Amino acid sequence: MCFGTRVITSVKSLQKSYNVSKLIGKAPINDDLVYHHANGWAHPIMWMIPQESSEHITPSMWGIMPANENGANYKNYYKEAARFGAGLNARSEKLFDHFIYKNSAFTKRCVVPVDGFFEPHTAPKNFKIPFYFERKDKSLLSLAGLYTTTKDGFNTFTILTKEATPLFKKIHNTKNRRPVILNDEDVQIWLNSDLTQNNILSVMQNDMDDAALHAYPISKDLYSPKVDSNRPDIINEVQYEELKIDY
């Protein structure tokens, strides 16, 4: 599951790439929202393009909350929700029946632009190796998500996941999941309010092919609470004797 992303593209470049303008809501932001490692469990504020205002890119907190919650109470909410994954990912198979997701499936879909993301690989003897995923051409990845607006006006989002495709089965080999990565031509379709349930399912099912992606192992510092993993060299490739797969 995708609990870590990398976003180093400036908001000005994001606006140009997606032909959108910046819209600042209630989420407090102090910088350009650039992360070499955005750790989902820290619930960072990230940029997302919301269906209800698809001409804008706006800050939103990673970890979807029910619309009847107060965003200002996010620390307490996430503490209680941690055992359920804290709303970081949403299984696309539950999109139309989960008590939070079903209220967002038709009207509150979003696009989360990232430069890459991180997934764990389980080597023999339960040795965990982090992998970094990016596009082969280094261009942006558009992750499919859902969002809510809390009753006090905060946007929160989750990243949709699906069953692993062959590349992800090989690398993310314990959970066997992958994020839904929109094809470039499907970004505007995903944000279209006229989609039927079948349309939505089709976009998710036929998302970006493994052939467009490159993945490789990186430092285990990504998982260490004792070191700063939000640094440029975190995506440097690292070789492991324990790694028994080709990538």
C-alpha contacts under 8 A as a table, 3 or more apart, distances in Angstrom:
res1	aa1	res2	aa2	distance
1	M	89	N	7.07
1	M	119	E	6.72
1	M	161	T	7.13
1	M	172	H	7.94
1	M	175	K	7.01
1	M	177	R	5.75
1	M	178	R	6.05
1	M	179	P	6.95
2	C	5	T	7.43
2	C	88	L	7.88
2	C	89	N	6.92
2	C	117	F	6.96
2	C	118	F	6.54
2	C	119	E	6.19
2	C	159	I	7.61
2	C	161	T	7.99
2	C	178	R	7.17
2	C	179	P	6.37
3	F	39	N	6.44
3	F	40	G	4.98
3	F	41	W	7.15
3	F	88	L	6.67
3	F	89	N	7.60
3	F	118	F	7.27
3	F	119	E	7.64
4	G	37	H	6.47
4	G	38	A	5.50
4	G	39	N	4.78
4	G	40	G	5.48
4	G	117	F	5.76
4	G	118	F	5.33
4	G	119	E	7.54
5	T	35	Y	7.92
5	T	36	H	7.82
5	T	37	H	5.82
5	T	38	A	5.15
5	T	39	N	6.90
5	T	40	G	7.79
5	T	114	V	6.71
5	T	115	D	7.71
5	T	116	G	5.84
5	T	117	F	3.94
5	T	118	F	5.98
6	R	35	Y	5.64
6	R	36	H	4.97
6	R	37	H	5.05
6	R	38	A	5.92
6	R	114	V	5.98
6	R	115	D	5.53
6	R	116	G	5.05
6	R	117	F	5.59
6	R	118	F	7.99
7	V	33	L	7.76
7	V	34	V	5.39
7	V	35	Y	5.06
7	V	36	H	6.26
7	V	37	H	7.61
7	V	38	A	7.49
7	V	113	P	7.62
7	V	114	V	4.87
7	V	115	D	5.11
7	V	116	G	7.00
8	I	34	V	4.91
8	I	35	Y	5.77
8	I	36	H	6.33
8	I	114	V	7.83
8	I	115	D	6.58
9	T	13	S	6.33
9	T	14	L	6.64
9	T	34	V	6.91
9	T	114	V	7.86
9	T	115	D	7.05
10	S	13	S	5.27
10	S	14	L	6.29
10	S	32	D	6.40
10	S	33	L	7.88
10	S	34	V	6.85
11	V	14	L	4.83
11	V	15	Q	6.05
11	V	22	K	7.82
11	V	32	D	6.35
11	V	33	L	7.79
11	V	47	W	8.00
12	K	15	Q	5.16
12	K	16	K	6.39
13	S	16	K	5.04
13	S	17	S	6.05
14	L	17	S	5.04
14	L	18	Y	6.11
14	L	20	V	7.91
14	L	113	P	7.75
15	Q	18	Y	5.47
15	Q	19	N	5.44
15	Q	20	V	4.79
15	Q	21	S	5.63
15	Q	22	K	7.01
15	Q	57	I	7.14
16	K	19	N	5.00
16	K	20	V	6.79
19	N	55	E	7.30
20	V	54	S	7.58
20	V	55	E	4.80
20	V	56	H	4.79
20	V	57	I	6.18
21	S	55	E	6.47
21	S	56	H	4.74
21	S	57	I	6.03
22	K	56	H	5.55
22	K	57	I	5.00
22	K	58	T	6.01
23	L	56	H	5.90
23	L	57	I	5.94
23	L	58	T	4.97
23	L	59	P	7.78
24	I	27	A	7.48
24	I	58	T	5.67
24	I	59	P	6.46
25	G	58	T	6.91
25	G	59	P	6.95
25	G	153	G	7.90
25	G	154	F	7.44
26	K	153	G	6.46
26	K	154	F	5.74
26	K	155	N	7.97
27	A	45	I	7.39
27	A	59	P	6.21
27	A	60	S	6.39
27	A	61	M	7.40
27	A	154	F	6.08
27	A	155	N	7.29
29	I	32	D	7.85
29	I	33	L	7.42
29	I	45	I	7.28
29	I	59	P	7.62
30	N	33	L	7.87
31	D	34	V	7.61
33	L	45	I	6.93
33	L	46	M	6.00
33	L	47	W	7.28
35	Y	38	A	5.32
35	Y	230	N	6.44
36	H	229	S	7.73
36	H	230	N	4.92
36	H	231	R	5.43
36	H	232	P	5.77
36	H	234	I	7.27
37	H	222	L	7.92
37	H	229	S	6.27
37	H	230	N	4.60
37	H	231	R	7.10
37	H	234	I	7.69
38	A	42	A	7.96
38	A	44	P	6.58
38	A	230	N	7.14
39	N	42	A	5.60
39	N	43	H	7.09
39	N	44	P	7.11
40	G	43	H	5.05
40	G	44	P	6.50
40	G	62	W	6.43
40	G	63	G	7.55
40	G	88	L	6.51
41	W	86	A	7.68
41	W	88	L	7.87
43	H	61	M	6.08
43	H	62	W	5.02
43	H	63	G	6.26
44	P	61	M	5.81
44	P	62	W	5.83
45	I	59	P	6.06
45	I	60	S	5.30
45	I	61	M	4.41
45	I	62	W	6.33
46	M	59	P	5.38
46	M	60	S	5.44
46	M	61	M	6.24
46	M	62	W	6.92
46	M	112	V	7.98
47	W	57	I	6.19
47	W	58	T	5.41
47	W	59	P	4.57
47	W	60	S	6.10
47	W	112	V	6.56
47	W	113	P	7.12
48	M	57	I	5.49
48	M	58	T	5.57
48	M	59	P	6.29
48	M	60	S	6.53
48	M	110	C	6.50
48	M	111	V	5.58
48	M	112	V	4.64
48	M	113	P	6.69
49	I	53	S	7.43
49	I	54	S	5.82
49	I	55	E	7.69
49	I	56	H	6.05
49	I	57	I	4.60
49	I	58	T	6.33
49	I	110	C	5.40
49	I	111	V	5.07
49	I	112	V	6.59
50	P	53	S	5.45
50	P	54	S	5.33
50	P	56	H	7.32
50	P	57	I	7.19
50	P	58	T	7.64
50	P	108	K	6.70
50	P	109	R	6.42
50	P	110	C	4.56
50	P	111	V	6.76
50	P	147	Y	7.60
50	P	191	L	7.40
51	Q	54	S	4.97
51	Q	107	T	6.62
51	Q	108	K	5.53
51	Q	109	R	5.41
51	Q	110	C	5.58
51	Q	191	L	4.78
51	Q	192	N	7.01
51	Q	193	S	7.23
52	E	107	T	6.90
52	E	108	K	6.58
53	S	56	H	5.81
54	S	57	I	7.53
54	S	191	L	6.57
59	P	155	N	7.54
60	S	154	F	7.36
60	S	155	N	4.93
60	S	156	T	5.23
60	S	157	F	6.60
61	M	64	I	7.69
61	M	154	F	7.99
61	M	155	N	6.36
61	M	156	T	4.60
61	M	157	F	6.26
62	W	87	G	7.78
62	W	88	L	6.17
62	W	156	T	5.83
62	W	157	F	5.22
62	W	158	T	6.16
63	G	78	Y	7.77
63	G	86	A	5.83
63	G	87	G	4.31
63	G	88	L	4.45
63	G	89	N	7.67
63	G	156	T	5.92
63	G	157	F	5.49
63	G	158	T	5.48
64	I	86	A	7.53
64	I	87	G	4.72
64	I	88	L	6.62
64	I	146	L	7.84
64	I	147	Y	6.31
64	I	148	T	6.61
64	I	156	T	4.77
64	I	157	F	4.49
64	I	158	T	5.18
65	M	69	E	6.71
65	M	71	G	7.77
65	M	77	Y	7.87
65	M	87	G	6.90
65	M	100	I	7.87
65	M	148	T	6.67
65	M	150	T	7.14
65	M	156	T	6.18
65	M	157	F	7.71
66	P	69	E	5.61
66	P	100	I	5.97
66	P	148	T	6.73
66	P	150	T	6.74
67	A	70	N	7.93
67	A	148	T	5.72
67	A	149	T	5.57
67	A	150	T	4.25
67	A	151	K	5.90
68	N	150	T	5.93
68	N	151	K	5.50
69	E	73	N	7.77
69	E	150	T	5.61
69	E	151	K	6.15
69	E	152	D	7.99
70	N	73	N	5.43
70	N	74	Y	7.12
70	N	150	T	5.65
70	N	151	K	5.75
70	N	152	D	5.56
70	N	154	F	7.84
71	G	74	Y	5.19
71	G	150	T	5.72
71	G	151	K	7.53
71	G	152	D	6.30
71	G	153	G	7.24
71	G	154	F	5.33
71	G	155	N	7.86
72	A	152	D	7.54
72	A	154	F	7.86
73	N	76	N	5.81
73	N	77	Y	6.37
74	Y	77	Y	4.97
74	Y	78	Y	5.95
75	K	78	Y	5.38
75	K	79	K	6.14
76	N	79	K	5.14
76	N	80	E	6.47
77	Y	80	E	5.40
77	Y	81	A	6.13
78	Y	81	A	4.78
78	Y	82	A	5.71
78	Y	86	A	5.48
79	K	82	A	5.44
79	K	86	A	7.75
80	E	83	R	7.13
80	E	86	A	8.00
81	A	84	F	5.41
81	A	85	G	6.62
81	A	86	A	4.65
81	A	87	G	7.33
82	A	85	G	5.09
82	A	86	A	4.36
83	R	86	A	6.92
84	F	87	G	7.20
85	G	88	L	6.11
85	G	89	N	7.13
87	G	90	A	6.91
87	G	157	F	7.82
87	G	158	T	5.96
88	L	157	F	7.55
88	L	158	T	4.97
88	L	159	I	6.32
89	N	158	T	5.15
89	N	159	I	4.72
89	N	160	L	5.67
89	N	161	T	6.57
90	A	94	K	7.70
90	A	95	L	7.69
90	A	101	Y	7.77
90	A	158	T	6.20
90	A	159	I	6.01
90	A	160	L	4.77
90	A	161	T	6.01
91	R	94	K	5.63
91	R	95	L	6.85
91	R	160	L	5.89
91	R	161	T	5.11
91	R	162	K	6.21
92	S	95	L	4.98
92	S	160	L	5.70
92	S	161	T	5.65
92	S	162	K	5.73
92	S	204	M	7.96
93	E	96	F	7.84
93	E	162	K	7.20
94	K	97	D	5.54
94	K	98	H	5.54
94	K	101	Y	7.50
95	L	98	H	6.18
95	L	101	Y	5.39
95	L	102	K	5.72
95	L	105	A	6.32
96	F	101	Y	6.62
96	F	102	K	4.50
96	F	105	A	6.59
97	D	101	Y	7.15
97	D	102	K	5.43
98	H	101	Y	5.23
98	H	102	K	5.59
99	F	102	K	6.02
99	F	103	N	7.21
100	I	103	N	5.82
100	I	104	S	7.09
101	Y	104	S	5.21
101	Y	105	A	5.91
101	Y	146	L	7.21
102	K	105	A	5.17
102	K	106	F	7.72
103	N	106	F	7.30
103	N	107	T	7.66
103	N	108	K	7.82
104	S	107	T	5.47
104	S	108	K	4.41
104	S	109	R	6.33
104	S	146	L	6.13
104	S	147	Y	6.55
104	S	148	T	6.86
105	A	108	K	6.12
105	A	109	R	6.13
105	A	146	L	6.96
106	F	109	R	6.94
106	F	193	S	6.95
106	F	195	L	7.43
106	F	196	T	7.87
106	F	197	Q	7.85
107	T	193	S	6.39
108	K	146	L	5.82
108	K	147	Y	5.61
108	K	148	T	6.81
109	R	144	A	7.51
109	R	145	G	5.82
109	R	146	L	4.43
109	R	147	Y	6.30
109	R	190	W	7.21
109	R	191	L	6.43
110	C	144	A	6.18
110	C	145	G	4.93
110	C	146	L	5.37
110	C	147	Y	6.58
110	C	190	W	7.65
110	C	191	L	6.63
111	V	142	S	5.91
111	V	143	L	5.66
111	V	144	A	5.11
111	V	145	G	5.81
111	V	187	V	7.29
111	V	191	L	7.84
112	V	142	S	5.67
112	V	143	L	4.97
112	V	144	A	6.44
112	V	145	G	6.67
112	V	159	I	7.82
113	P	140	L	6.47
113	P	141	L	5.75
113	P	142	S	4.71
113	P	143	L	6.21
114	V	117	F	7.37
114	V	140	L	5.85
114	V	141	L	5.31
114	V	142	S	6.54
114	V	143	L	7.38
115	D	134	E	6.60
115	D	138	K	7.36
115	D	139	S	6.92
115	D	140	L	5.00
115	D	141	L	5.93
116	G	132	Y	6.97
116	G	133	F	5.48
116	G	134	E	4.58
116	G	135	R	7.48
116	G	140	L	7.60
116	G	141	L	6.73
117	F	132	Y	5.87
117	F	133	F	5.37
117	F	134	E	6.88
118	F	130	P	6.67
118	F	131	F	5.59
118	F	132	Y	4.65
118	F	133	F	6.08
119	E	130	P	5.84
119	E	131	F	5.32
119	E	132	Y	6.60
119	E	133	F	7.64
119	E	171	I	7.76
119	E	172	H	6.21
120	P	128	K	6.39
120	P	129	I	5.67
120	P	130	P	4.47
120	P	131	F	5.92
120	P	171	I	7.17
120	P	172	H	5.68
121	H	128	K	5.69
121	H	129	I	5.04
121	H	130	P	6.04
121	H	131	F	6.89
121	H	171	I	5.11
121	H	172	H	5.07
121	H	173	N	6.09
121	H	174	T	7.44
122	T	126	N	5.63
122	T	127	F	5.65
122	T	128	K	4.81
122	T	129	I	6.38
122	T	171	I	7.79
122	T	172	H	7.41
122	T	173	N	6.43
122	T	174	T	6.59
123	A	126	N	5.67
123	A	127	F	4.89
123	A	128	K	6.16
123	A	129	I	7.10
123	A	242	E	6.22
123	A	243	L	5.89
123	A	244	K	7.11
124	P	127	F	5.99
124	P	242	E	6.81
124	P	243	L	7.93
127	F	242	E	7.41
129	I	217	P	6.65
129	I	218	I	7.45
129	I	219	S	7.86
129	I	220	K	6.46
129	I	243	L	7.99
130	P	217	P	5.74
130	P	218	I	5.77
130	P	219	S	6.92
130	P	220	K	6.29
130	P	222	L	7.11
130	P	223	Y	7.96
131	F	171	I	7.67
131	F	215	A	6.28
131	F	216	Y	5.25
131	F	217	P	4.24
131	F	218	I	5.69
132	Y	215	A	5.39
132	Y	216	Y	5.61
132	Y	217	P	6.33
132	Y	218	I	6.67
132	Y	235	I	6.58
133	F	213	L	6.75
133	F	214	H	5.72
133	F	215	A	4.40
133	F	216	Y	6.98
134	E	138	K	6.42
134	E	141	L	7.59
134	E	213	L	5.71
134	E	214	H	5.48
134	E	215	A	6.51
135	R	138	K	4.94
135	R	139	S	6.11
135	R	140	L	7.34
135	R	141	L	7.09
135	R	212	A	5.80
135	R	213	L	4.46
135	R	214	H	5.84
136	K	139	S	7.85
136	K	212	A	5.86
136	K	213	L	5.29
136	K	214	H	5.38
137	D	212	A	7.98
141	L	181	I	6.71
141	L	182	L	7.55
142	S	181	I	5.73
142	S	182	L	5.45
142	S	183	N	7.56
142	S	184	D	7.54
142	S	187	V	7.31
143	L	159	I	6.76
143	L	160	L	7.66
143	L	179	P	6.94
143	L	180	V	5.92
143	L	181	I	4.65
143	L	182	L	6.00
144	A	159	I	6.09
144	A	160	L	5.79
144	A	179	P	7.72
144	A	180	V	5.55
144	A	181	I	6.06
144	A	182	L	6.23
144	A	190	W	7.92
145	G	157	F	6.65
145	G	158	T	5.43
145	G	159	I	4.38
145	G	160	L	5.17
146	L	157	F	5.53
146	L	158	T	5.48
146	L	159	I	6.74
146	L	160	L	7.29
147	Y	155	N	6.65
147	Y	156	T	5.44
147	Y	157	F	4.04
147	Y	158	T	6.37
148	T	155	N	5.70
148	T	156	T	5.50
148	T	157	F	6.46
149	T	152	D	7.87
149	T	153	G	5.64
149	T	154	F	5.35
149	T	155	N	4.52
149	T	156	T	6.50
150	T	153	G	5.18
150	T	154	F	5.21
150	T	155	N	6.49
150	T	156	T	7.70
151	K	154	F	7.54
159	I	179	P	6.85
159	I	180	V	7.69
160	L	179	P	5.79
160	L	180	V	5.67
161	T	177	R	6.48
161	T	178	R	5.39
161	T	179	P	4.13
161	T	180	V	5.26
162	K	177	R	5.69
162	K	178	R	5.56
162	K	179	P	6.22
162	K	180	V	6.34
163	E	176	N	6.35
163	E	177	R	4.75
163	E	178	R	6.24
164	A	167	L	7.66
164	A	168	F	5.21
164	A	169	K	5.39
164	A	172	H	7.93
164	A	176	N	4.96
164	A	177	R	4.26
164	A	178	R	5.07
165	T	168	F	5.42
165	T	169	K	6.02
165	T	177	R	7.89
165	T	178	R	7.36
165	T	210	D	7.28
166	P	169	K	5.01
166	P	170	K	6.30
166	P	210	D	7.57
167	L	170	K	5.36
167	L	171	I	6.45
167	L	210	D	6.16
168	F	171	I	5.05
168	F	172	H	5.11
168	F	173	N	7.04
168	F	176	N	6.66
168	F	177	R	6.88
168	F	178	R	6.32
169	K	172	H	5.53
169	K	173	N	5.04
169	K	176	N	5.26
169	K	177	R	7.43
170	K	173	N	5.52
170	K	245	I	7.57
172	H	175	K	6.34
172	H	176	N	5.59
172	H	177	R	6.86
172	H	178	R	7.85
173	N	176	N	5.26
180	V	204	M	6.16
180	V	207	D	6.43
180	V	208	M	7.82
181	I	204	M	7.94
181	I	207	D	5.65
181	I	208	M	5.47
182	L	186	D	6.00
182	L	187	V	6.20
182	L	203	V	7.53
182	L	204	M	7.40
182	L	207	D	5.11
182	L	208	M	5.78
183	N	186	D	5.19
183	N	187	V	6.72
183	N	207	D	5.64
183	N	208	M	5.07
184	D	187	V	5.65
185	E	188	Q	7.10
185	E	189	I	7.56
186	D	189	I	4.86
186	D	190	W	5.91
186	D	203	V	7.04
187	V	190	W	5.24
187	V	191	L	6.62
188	Q	191	L	5.12
188	Q	192	N	6.29
189	I	192	N	5.07
189	I	195	L	7.95
190	W	195	L	7.93
190	W	200	I	7.23
190	W	203	V	7.23
192	N	195	L	6.23
195	L	198	N	7.89
195	L	199	N	5.50
195	L	200	I	6.28
196	T	199	N	5.02
196	T	200	I	6.30
197	Q	200	I	5.18
197	Q	201	L	6.23
198	N	201	L	5.09
198	N	202	S	6.06
199	N	202	S	5.11
199	N	203	V	6.37
200	I	203	V	5.34
200	I	204	M	6.47
201	L	204	M	5.24
201	L	205	Q	6.02
202	S	205	Q	5.05
202	S	206	N	5.99
203	V	206	N	5.35
203	V	207	D	6.10
204	M	207	D	5.41
206	N	209	D	7.99
208	M	212	A	7.09
209	D	212	A	5.84
209	D	213	L	7.56
210	D	213	L	5.39
211	A	214	H	7.93
215	A	247	Y	6.69
216	Y	237	E	6.44
216	Y	247	Y	6.46
217	P	237	E	5.62
217	P	238	V	5.69
217	P	239	Q	6.96
218	I	234	I	6.86
218	I	235	I	5.79
218	I	236	N	5.84
218	I	237	E	4.75
218	I	238	V	4.84
218	I	239	Q	7.81
219	S	222	L	6.26
219	S	234	I	6.46
219	S	235	I	7.52
219	S	236	N	7.33
219	S	237	E	7.30
219	S	238	V	5.94
220	K	223	Y	5.71
220	K	224	S	6.93
221	D	224	S	4.98
221	D	227	V	6.54
221	D	228	D	7.64
221	D	229	S	5.99
221	D	234	I	7.57
222	L	229	S	5.24
222	L	234	I	7.07
223	Y	229	S	7.91
224	S	227	V	5.88
224	S	229	S	7.74
225	P	228	D	7.59
228	D	231	R	6.91
229	S	234	I	6.17
230	N	234	I	7.16
231	R	234	I	5.73
232	P	235	I	6.95
233	D	236	N	5.31
239	Q	243	L	7.96
240	Y	243	L	5.42
241	E	244	K	7.76
